[in-house]
């Protein structure tokens, strides 16, 4: 039975709020709730030979320019839609769930020439010269004045160029699915992430780039980079949510990761018909969530559907979960506003900021 003296009534709360305002303080919504706006700069490289893409440059793509341009534009829309849908917490069973991420195209730039490349140690194929691309488009203007948070590059691979699926530039350091070279992208006062897509392929492969970026960021926030591998099964994200260890395989049928659904037995095992018991739809940090029998039928054995479904099970807005008494953040803040997350010292499970100084 709570002590009556500790129970606050509505008038009490109003009085506290007024007192706080009088002293220059203001109650604010936690900075992790979103939705987070993601303006994107889309850059396309279409090396041409007449009216067609030059296969001598791409290695395996020589479709007409108009067809290739239309495909890249369609895939951009499809990827944005998948990412927004994926950020709806339990959206597959809660039709009112709102996206935590909202994407928009801030600008589109097109180059009818090959991707610039540079020789890089350890790479037998020329590496995409990201620093040159960012200089050519004056990216500082886009990031610091126009608010761009992501750069999407439509290009090619075909054995002709090497690339990074995701690459971050941040005043807080590079956390991405790359070699994390601190010099391959210009660093500005705000974080941005570059995603390099291949227009020879589809939306699923592009979204997979984002899946691996999500994994990289959440692992970094959760401390995996500084945790001995033998302790990875204890980590909140990789051990308890994903259900994996240093092997990257699923050792406990939790929620899985990009390459491994809960019933996965090898990389890219999205169509595995084997049934397992998993708590993916009722995941709780302490492992008490309801487990159900599941196989690839739940996501139709389709990689893109698996990615969206997996993302919708990440703790999102108003997830109501806690770990040892600490409420779980809306994990999308780490993808939607990495700078704010770093400024506030956010972790995956900690007390949200409830009071902050009002602007003068």
C-alpha positions as CSV (number, residue, x, y, z in Angstrom):
1,X,0.0,0.0,0.0
2,X,1.6,3.3,-1.0
3,X,2.1,6.1,1.5
4,X,-0.7,8.6,0.9
5,X,1.8,11.4,1.4
6,X,3.7,10.3,-1.7
7,X,0.6,10.2,-4.0
8,X,0.5,13.3,-6.3
9,X,-2.8,14.7,-7.4
10,X,-3.4,16.6,-10.7
11,X,-3.2,20.0,-8.9
12,X,0.1,18.9,-7.3
13,X,1.5,18.2,-10.8
14,X,0.2,21.5,-12.1
15,X,1.8,23.4,-9.2
16,X,5.2,21.6,-9.8
17,X,5.0,22.5,-13.5
18,X,4.3,26.1,-12.7
19,X,7.2,26.2,-10.2
20,X,9.5,24.7,-12.8
21,X,8.5,27.2,-15.4
22,X,9.1,30.1,-12.9
23,X,12.6,28.9,-12.5
24,X,13.4,28.6,-16.2
25,X,12.6,24.9,-16.4
26,X,10.2,23.1,-18.7
27,X,8.8,19.6,-18.8
28,X,9.5,18.1,-22.2
29,X,8.6,15.0,-24.0
30,X,11.5,12.4,-23.9
31,X,13.8,13.1,-26.9
32,X,13.6,9.5,-27.9
33,X,10.0,9.3,-28.9
34,X,10.0,10.6,-32.4
35,X,8.8,10.5,-35.1
36,X,12.3,11.3,-36.5
37,X,12.5,13.1,-39.9
38,X,15.1,11.7,-42.2
39,X,15.8,14.0,-45.2
40,X,17.7,12.0,-47.9
41,X,20.0,13.2,-50.6
42,X,19.7,10.7,-53.5
43,X,22.7,10.6,-55.8
44,X,22.7,8.4,-59.0
45,X,25.5,7.4,-61.2
46,X,24.5,6.3,-64.7
47,X,27.5,5.8,-66.9
48,X,26.1,5.9,-70.4
49,X,27.0,4.6,-73.9
50,X,24.5,6.4,-76.1
51,X,21.1,5.9,-74.6
52,X,22.1,2.8,-72.6
53,X,24.0,2.2,-69.5
54,X,27.6,1.3,-70.4
55,X,28.2,-2.3,-69.4
56,X,32.0,-1.8,-69.7
57,X,31.7,0.3,-66.6
58,X,29.0,-1.6,-64.7
59,X,30.2,-5.1,-65.5
60,X,26.7,-6.6,-65.8
61,X,24.1,-3.9,-66.5
62,X,23.4,-2.3,-69.9
63,X,19.7,-1.5,-69.8
64,X,18.4,1.7,-71.3
65,X,19.1,4.9,-69.3
66,X,15.4,5.8,-69.0
67,X,14.6,2.3,-67.7
68,X,17.4,2.4,-65.2
69,X,16.5,5.8,-64.0
70,X,12.9,4.8,-63.5
71,X,13.9,1.7,-61.6
72,X,16.2,3.6,-59.2
73,X,13.3,6.1,-58.6
74,X,10.9,3.2,-57.9
75,X,13.3,1.5,-55.6
76,X,13.9,4.7,-53.7
77,X,10.1,4.9,-53.0
78,X,9.9,1.2,-52.1
79,X,12.9,1.4,-49.7
80,X,11.5,4.5,-47.9
81,X,8.1,2.8,-47.5
82,X,9.7,-0.4,-46.1
83,X,11.8,1.5,-43.6
84,X,8.9,3.6,-42.4
85,X,6.7,0.5,-42.1
86,X,9.4,-1.3,-40.3
87,X,9.6,1.4,-37.7
88,X,6.0,0.8,-36.7
89,X,6.3,-1.1,-33.4
90,X,4.3,-4.3,-33.7
91,X,2.7,-2.8,-36.8
92,X,1.7,-6.2,-38.2
93,X,-0.8,-6.6,-35.3
94,X,-1.4,-3.0,-34.3
95,X,-2.9,-1.1,-37.2
96,X,-2.7,2.2,-35.3
97,X,1.0,2.0,-34.7
98,X,2.8,5.1,-36.2
99,X,6.2,5.1,-37.8
100,X,9.1,6.3,-35.8
101,X,11.0,7.2,-39.0
102,X,9.6,9.5,-41.7
103,X,11.6,9.7,-44.9
104,X,11.6,12.4,-47.5
105,X,13.8,13.3,-50.5
106,X,15.6,16.5,-49.9
107,X,17.3,16.5,-53.3
108,X,18.2,14.3,-56.3
109,X,21.4,14.6,-58.2
110,X,22.3,12.6,-61.3
111,X,25.7,12.0,-62.9
112,X,25.9,10.4,-66.4
113,X,29.4,9.1,-65.7
114,X,31.1,6.3,-63.8
115,X,31.5,6.2,-60.0
116,X,34.8,7.8,-59.0
117,X,37.2,5.2,-57.5
118,X,40.4,5.1,-55.5
119,X,42.9,2.4,-54.8
120,X,42.7,1.2,-51.3
121,X,44.9,-1.1,-49.3
122,X,43.3,-4.6,-48.9
123,X,41.0,-4.2,-51.8
124,X,41.8,-5.8,-55.2
125,X,38.9,-4.0,-56.8
126,X,39.0,-0.1,-57.0
127,X,37.1,1.3,-54.0
128,X,34.3,3.9,-54.5
129,X,35.8,7.3,-53.7
130,X,33.2,8.6,-51.3
131,X,35.2,11.6,-50.3
132,X,35.3,12.9,-53.9
133,X,31.5,12.3,-54.3
134,X,30.8,14.3,-51.2
135,X,33.1,17.1,-52.3
136,X,31.5,17.2,-55.8
137,X,28.0,17.7,-54.4
138,X,29.1,20.1,-51.6
139,X,27.7,17.8,-49.0
140,X,28.4,20.2,-46.1
141,X,25.7,22.5,-47.5
142,X,23.2,19.6,-47.6
143,X,24.0,18.3,-44.1
144,X,24.5,21.4,-42.1
145,X,22.1,23.8,-43.8
146,X,19.5,21.5,-45.4
147,X,19.3,18.9,-42.6
148,X,20.2,15.8,-44.7
149,X,20.8,12.8,-42.5
150,X,21.2,10.1,-45.1
151,X,22.8,10.0,-48.5
152,X,21.6,7.2,-50.9
153,X,23.9,6.4,-53.8
154,X,22.5,4.4,-56.7
155,X,25.3,2.8,-58.5
156,X,26.6,-0.6,-59.5
157,X,29.0,-3.3,-58.5
158,X,29.5,-6.0,-61.2
159,X,33.0,-6.8,-60.0
160,X,34.1,-3.3,-61.3
161,X,34.0,-1.3,-58.1
162,X,34.0,-2.1,-54.4
163,X,31.6,-0.4,-52.0
164,X,30.3,-0.1,-48.5
165,X,26.7,-1.0,-47.8
166,X,26.6,1.7,-45.1
167,X,29.2,4.3,-44.0
168,X,28.8,6.8,-41.2
169,X,30.5,10.2,-40.7
170,X,29.9,11.7,-37.3
171,X,31.6,13.9,-34.7
172,X,31.1,10.9,-32.4
173,X,32.9,8.5,-34.7
174,X,32.0,6.0,-37.4
175,X,29.6,3.2,-36.5
176,X,28.7,1.4,-39.7
177,X,28.9,-1.7,-41.8
178,X,32.3,-0.6,-43.3
179,X,35.9,-0.7,-42.3
180,X,35.2,2.5,-40.3
181,X,37.9,4.5,-42.0
182,X,37.9,7.9,-40.3
183,X,39.1,9.6,-43.5
184,X,36.9,8.2,-46.3
185,X,34.1,10.7,-45.6
186,X,34.2,14.3,-44.5
187,X,33.1,14.8,-40.9
188,X,30.8,17.8,-40.2
189,X,29.1,19.0,-37.1
190,X,26.1,16.7,-37.7
191,X,26.0,12.9,-38.3
192,X,25.1,11.5,-41.6
193,X,25.1,8.0,-43.1
194,X,25.8,7.0,-46.7
195,X,24.1,3.9,-48.1
196,X,25.4,2.6,-51.4
197,X,22.8,0.6,-53.4
198,X,23.1,-1.5,-56.6
199,X,20.4,-0.8,-59.3
200,X,21.1,-4.2,-60.8
201,X,19.3,-5.6,-57.7
202,X,16.0,-4.9,-55.8
203,X,14.5,-3.2,-52.8
204,X,15.3,-6.2,-50.5
205,X,19.0,-5.8,-51.0
206,X,18.9,-2.1,-50.4
207,X,16.9,-2.5,-47.2
208,X,19.4,-5.1,-46.1
209,X,22.0,-2.4,-46.1
210,X,19.9,-0.6,-43.5
211,X,19.4,-3.8,-41.5
212,X,23.1,-4.2,-41.1
213,X,23.4,-0.5,-40.1
214,X,20.7,-1.0,-37.5
215,X,22.7,-4.0,-36.1
216,X,26.0,-2.0,-36.1
217,X,24.5,0.9,-34.3
218,X,22.6,-1.0,-31.7
219,X,25.5,-3.3,-31.0
220,X,27.7,-0.2,-30.5
221,X,25.2,1.5,-28.2
222,X,24.9,-1.8,-26.2
223,X,28.7,-2.1,-25.8
224,X,29.4,-5.2,-27.9
225,X,32.6,-3.6,-29.3
226,X,34.0,-3.4,-25.8
227,X,32.6,-6.7,-24.4
228,X,34.5,-10.0,-24.5
229,X,32.9,-12.3,-27.1
230,X,32.2,-14.9,-24.5
231,X,29.9,-12.5,-22.8
232,X,27.9,-11.5,-25.9
233,X,25.0,-13.9,-25.0
234,X,24.4,-11.6,-22.0
235,X,24.0,-8.4,-24.0
236,X,20.6,-6.9,-24.3
237,X,20.5,-6.6,-28.0
238,X,22.8,-9.3,-29.5
239,X,22.3,-11.9,-26.8
240,X,18.8,-11.5,-25.5
241,X,16.9,-9.8,-28.4
242,X,18.7,-11.4,-31.3
243,X,19.5,-14.7,-29.5
244,X,23.0,-15.0,-30.8
245,X,26.6,-15.2,-29.7
246,X,30.1,-14.8,-31.2
247,X,29.2,-17.3,-33.9
248,X,26.4,-15.0,-35.3
249,X,24.2,-18.1,-35.4
250,X,20.9,-18.3,-33.5
251,X,21.7,-20.2,-30.3
252,X,18.4,-19.2,-28.6
253,X,15.4,-18.7,-30.8
254,X,14.9,-15.1,-30.0
255,X,14.2,-12.5,-32.7
256,X,17.1,-13.2,-35.1
257,X,18.9,-10.7,-37.3
258,X,19.2,-9.8,-41.0
259,X,20.6,-13.1,-42.2
260,X,19.2,-15.4,-39.6
261,X,15.5,-15.5,-38.7
262,X,14.7,-17.3,-35.4
263,X,14.7,-20.7,-37.2
264,X,17.7,-19.9,-39.4
265,X,20.5,-22.4,-39.6
266,X,22.8,-20.6,-42.1
267,X,23.2,-17.2,-43.6
268,X,20.3,-15.9,-45.7
269,X,18.1,-18.6,-44.4
270,X,14.8,-16.7,-44.9
271,X,12.9,-19.7,-46.5
272,X,13.7,-22.3,-43.9
273,X,10.5,-24.4,-43.2
274,X,11.9,-25.7,-39.8
275,X,9.7,-24.8,-36.8
276,X,11.1,-23.4,-33.6
277,X,9.6,-21.8,-30.5
278,X,10.3,-18.1,-30.5
279,X,9.2,-15.1,-28.4
280,X,9.8,-12.6,-31.3
281,X,6.2,-11.3,-31.1
282,X,6.2,-10.9,-27.3
283,X,9.9,-10.3,-26.6
284,X,10.8,-9.3,-23.1
285,X,14.3,-8.6,-21.8
286,X,13.9,-11.2,-19.0
287,X,12.9,-13.9,-21.4
288,X,9.4,-14.3,-20.0
289,X,7.6,-13.4,-23.3
290,X,5.1,-15.8,-24.8
291,X,6.7,-18.2,-27.2
292,X,5.0,-19.5,-30.3
293,X,5.8,-22.1,-32.9
294,X,7.0,-20.4,-36.1
295,X,8.8,-20.9,-39.4
296,X,9.2,-19.0,-42.6
297,X,5.5,-19.0,-43.4
298,X,5.2,-16.1,-41.0
299,X,7.1,-13.9,-43.4
300,X,6.3,-15.8,-46.6
301,X,9.9,-17.0,-46.9
302,X,10.6,-13.6,-48.4
303,X,13.7,-11.6,-47.4
304,X,12.1,-8.1,-47.6
305,X,9.0,-9.2,-45.7
306,X,11.4,-10.7,-43.1
307,X,13.3,-7.4,-42.8
308,X,10.1,-5.3,-42.2
309,X,8.7,-7.9,-39.8
310,X,12.0,-8.0,-37.8
311,X,12.2,-4.2,-37.6
312,X,8.6,-4.0,-36.4
313,X,9.7,-6.1,-33.4
314,X,12.5,-3.8,-32.3
315,X,11.4,-1.9,-29.2
316,X,9.8,1.2,-30.6
317,X,7.6,4.0,-29.4
318,X,5.6,3.3,-26.3
319,X,6.9,-0.3,-26.1
320,X,6.2,-0.6,-22.4
321,X,9.3,-2.8,-21.8
322,X,11.8,-2.6,-19.0
323,X,15.1,-4.3,-18.1
324,X,15.8,-4.6,-14.4
325,X,13.5,-1.6,-13.7
326,X,14.9,0.6,-16.5
327,X,12.4,1.4,-19.3
328,X,13.6,0.6,-22.8
329,X,14.1,3.5,-25.1
330,X,12.4,3.8,-28.4
331,X,15.4,2.2,-30.1
332,X,14.7,4.0,-33.4
333,X,16.2,7.2,-31.8
334,X,19.6,5.7,-32.5
335,X,18.9,5.6,-36.2
336,X,16.6,8.6,-36.4
337,X,18.7,11.1,-34.4
338,X,22.0,9.7,-33.5
339,X,23.4,13.1,-32.4
340,X,20.6,13.6,-29.9
341,X,21.1,10.1,-28.5
342,X,24.8,10.8,-28.0
343,X,24.3,14.2,-26.5
344,X,21.8,12.8,-24.0
345,X,24.0,9.7,-23.2
346,X,21.2,7.4,-24.1
347,X,21.5,3.6,-23.7
348,X,19.1,1.0,-24.8
349,X,17.5,0.9,-21.4
350,X,17.7,3.9,-19.1
351,X,15.6,6.6,-17.5
352,X,14.2,9.1,-20.1
353,X,14.9,12.7,-19.7
354,X,11.8,14.3,-18.1
355,X,12.9,17.8,-17.5
356,X,15.1,20.2,-19.4
357,X,15.9,23.9,-19.5
358,X,13.4,26.0,-21.4
359,X,15.0,27.9,-24.3
360,X,15.5,31.6,-23.5
